[in-house]
Amino acid sequence: MKPAQFEYHAPASAKEAVQLLAKLGDGAKLIAGGQSLVPLLALRLAAFEHLIDLRTVSGLRGIKDRPGSVSAGAVSDDAVPGGAVPGRSVWVGASTTEAAIGRSRLVAARVPLLARATPLIGHFQIRNRGTIGGSLAHADAAAEYPAVALALDAAIETLSPRGQRAIPAGEFFTGTWSTALQPDELLTGVAFRVTGGPAGFAVEEFARRPGDFAVAGAAVAIELDADADGGADGRNARVSRCAIGLFGLGTTPLRASAAEASVAGRAAGDLSTDAFGREIGQAAMADLESVPSDLHGPAAYRKRVGAAVVAAAWGRAINEAVGGVVGDGHGETFGEEAARG
């Protein structure tokens, strides 16, 4: 099928895009990579009088290393030293493609959870066109980037006729395919805090076929107390922060808050066993109330799968935090992974 007739707009700046949104009202829709919107238009599941194309908007692409807080001015991202740097953030422009994020040495070194989630998104053709801003604004509960943004406490930056603001990821996703964005508001970028000290990150998902949306998935971020003496292998260091982002398990991406709280302040070595992985996987599912039931399986099945992927992601993340080993069953260190790109 073909989409319903619409008028096409190609603004040159973010300010012009926002002005068009304010002028055209509810009949206007922003389009970035179009990987979600175009199929909806083609099947006439959605129709708009105006499409505002963001591909021509300057200033919405790029990946930059920022000193200080997420609102601080950005600096150029050319050379990438290894390791995490406290008191810094990484800014990713809303129109930056998923493929560009996957190739970025800066993202691999400073925001490894984002880098590790990227290859799980669709197929390479989709990642070549799809954007991080489009993924977050579309707010599909089964998508990877929204859960990563939640797990990393990202700040989602916007522009509207009223000015700029930064929305915490925890306040951004409000319902099924809905966000805190106002009708005349443009998502301009995402800021991710760079961790300092020992940390581990992992994302796991189960999908019926490679490239499909996940039946259930988990993004795990663990930080250990950088000032504590964790011993030779870090097993005595205590968990200073834990975040478990869930996708495919509700009407929005979720945080497993009760499971996260249960590990705060505990010694990392006590949390690195397979038995504890299964325990926290079950704990992450305990409070879920709106797990979907659909052609992929009933809610109980999704929760069983969810517990398994949380356990798998937890095991990889805690092992990296304790020993600097990335992944399961191989000895590549965080620094080696960053150098490999």
N, C-alpha and C positions, 0 to 999 in steps of 0.2 A: 504494500500500500504506500501511498504518498501522504506527506503531512498536509494539514489544512493550510491555506494560504496565509502568509504572514509578511510583514514588512521587515527588512533586514537593516540593522544599524551596525556600524563599525567605528566606535569612538576611538580617539587617539590617546586619551588619557583617562585615568581613574576618575578624575573630577568630572569629565564629560560623561562617563558612564553613569555616575551617580545622578547627574542632572537629568539624563534620559530616563532613569528609573523613576525619579520624582515626577517628571513631566508626564510619562506614559502610564503610570499607575499599575493596576493589577493586570492589565493586558500585556505587560512586558515581562520577558524572561531572559535572564543572563545565560549565555552558553559559553563554556570554556572548551574542554576537549570534546564534549558532546557524546561521550561513550555511554552515558545513561539517558540523557535527554533525547538524543536523536532516535533511538528505538521507540521511545514513548510517543514521539511525534509521528514517526512513520506508521505506527499501529493505531494512531489517532486515540491513544489513551490519554493524551494531553494535547491541548491546542492553545496557542497564544497569538495575539494580533501582531506582536512585535518581538523579534529576537535581537538581543544586544550581544554582539560577538566580542569577546574579551581578547582574542588573539592579537589584535592590533594595539592593545593598550600597553603603553610603555610603563616600566617600573614594577610589573607584577611577576617578572621571572627572575630567577637567580637564587643562589644559596650563599649566605653570608655569615661570617663569624662576627659576633657582636661582643664587645666588652660590657661588663656590668649587667644591669637588669634588662628585661625583655623590651623595655621602651627606649633603651639607649640607642644612639646612632650606630649604624652598621658600618663595618669596615670591609675591605676587599677580601675575597676568599681565593687566594692563589696557592700559596704554600700551606701545607697542612702538617704541623708537627704531630707526633704520635701522642696518644694518651689524652685523658680528660683534663680539662682546665676549669677549676672552680671559679665562680663569679663571672661566667660567660654564658652566652646563649647562641644558638644557631637559628637564623631566620631563613625561612623558605618561602619564596613568593608564591602567591596563590596560583599563578599560571605555570608554575614549574611542573614539567611532566614527571610522571612516575618513573619513566626511563632515565631522565636526568638525575633524579634522586638516587636511583639504583647505581648509577655510575659515579656518584660523588664520593671522592675520598674524604672530604670534610664530614659528610653525613656518616660514613662508615666509621670514622674515628671518634666523632663527638656524639652522634645520636645513633648508636648501633641498632637499637630496637627498630627505628624507622627503616634503616637499611635492610634489616633482616625480614621485615614484613613485605617489602616491595616486590620481591620475586613471586610472592604468593598471589599477587593481584592479576586476575585474568590471564591473558596471553600477551606476548611481547607487542603484538599489534595494538592492543588496548593500552598498554603502558606507554607506547610511543605517542599517544594522543591524550590519554587521560591525565588529569592534573590533581594535585593535592587539594587545591581549593575546591574543585568540583566534587571530589570525593567527600570532603567534609560538609560542604553545603548540601549535597544530596542526602547525606545522613542515613545511608542504608545500614540497618542494624547488623547486617551480616558482612559488612566491609571491614577491611583490615585497618585502614588509616584512622577512622574514628576511635577505635579501641586503643590504638597506639597513642593518639593524642590524649586520651583519658589517662592511660597508664603513666605518661610522662608529664602530666599536669601542664600541657601546652597552653599558650595564650594565643587566641585566635583574633587577629587584628582586622579591623574593619574601617570603612570610610562611608560617611553619609553626609547629607547637607548640614547636619548638626556638628560634624567634625569627626575625629578619630576616636576609637575606643579599642580596648583589648578585653575579650571575653574569655574567662577561664573555661577550659574544655569541659570541666564538670558542670558548667551552667549552660553549655552551648546546645546540647542535644535534648530537645524538649518532647519529642514524640515520634511516631512513625513518619519518616521522611520530613521531619520538621525540626527547625532550629530556632535559636534566639535572634537570628537576623531579622531586622525590620524590612518591610517591603522596598524601601529606598536605600538599603544598606548593601555595600559591596565588601566581600571578603578579600582582603588585600595580601595577607600573609599569615604565617604561623611561626611563633617563636617557641623553641624548645630549650629548656634549661640544660646546661652541660653539667654532668655530675662530676664530683671530685671524690677521690678515694676509691676503695675497692667497690666494684659493682658488677652485676651480672644481668643479662637481658636475653630473653628468648620469646619467640612466637611460634605457636603450634596451632594447626587447624586440621579438621577432617572435612573433605569435600568428596562428593560422589565421583567426580572426574577432575583431573588437573584443570585449573582455570575456572571451575564453577565457584559460585558463592559457597562459603563454608556452612556445613550443617552446624558446626560449633567450633569456636576458636578461642584462644587465650593469648594475651600479650602480658608478659611478666617482667617487672623491673624490680631489682633488689639492690639496695645500697647498704654497705656496712659502715660502722663507725670508723671514720678515717683516723681518729686520734687514739683508738684503743689498740692495745698490743694483742694482735690476733694470733701470735705464735708464728712458727715458720710457714705454715700453710694457711693462716687466716681462719682456722676453724673456731678459735675462741672469740673472734670479733663478733660484735652484736649487730643485729639488724637495726639500722636507723630509719630506713624507709622501705616499705614494700607496697607495690601496686600490682593488682591483677585486673587487667582489662578483658572483658568478655564480649564476644561478638557471635551473632547467630542464636542467642539465647534469650532474647527479649524483644520488645518493640523499639528499643534504643540500645546502643552500646552501653555496657554496664561496668561498674567497679564491684568487685567482690569484697566489700568493706569489712564484713565480719571476719572473713578469712585473713585479710590483711592485718587487722588489729591483733589477731591471735599470735602473730609471729614477732610483733614489735618488741625490741629489746632482748630477744632470745639469741643465744649463741648460734652462729651459723653452722657449726659442726653438728649440732643436734637436729638440724633441719635438712640435712643432705642425704638422708637415707631414702630408699625406695618406699619404705613404709610410711614415712612422713609425707612423701609426695602424694601417695594415695589418700592420706588423711586430709591434706589441704585441698586436694581435688574434690573430695566429698564436701568439705566445708564451704567451698566456693559455690556449690550448687544448692546449699541448704536453704537460702533465703530467696531464691528465684521464684517469682510469682506469675510471670507472663511468658513462659517458655512456649514458643510456637508449636502447634501440631499441624502438619501439612503432608504433602505427598512424599516428603523425604522421611517422615516418621513421626510418631507421637511425641508429646513433651517428655515422657519418661525416657525415651530413647535418646533424645537430644541431651538430657541431663547426664545420662551414662557416658555419652561421647564427651560432653563438656568436662566431666570429672577426669576422664582419661587425658584430654589435651592439656588441662591445667597441670596435672601431675607431670606430664612429659615436659612442659615448658618450665615448670618449677625446677625439675631436676637439672636441666641445662643451665638455667639462670643461677642457681645457688652454687653449682660447680664452678661456673665462671667467676662468681664473686669470691669464692673461697680460694680457688687455685689459679685463676686466670686462664682456664681452659674453655675454649669456645666450642659449643656443640657437644655431641654425645659420641664418645668412642674414638676421638682423635685428639691430637695434642697441639692444635694450632692455638697460639696465644692471642690475646686481644691485640697486642701490637703487631703481630704477624698478619692477622686478618686485615688490619688497617693498611698495612704496607702493601698487601696484595691487591686491595681495592675491590 
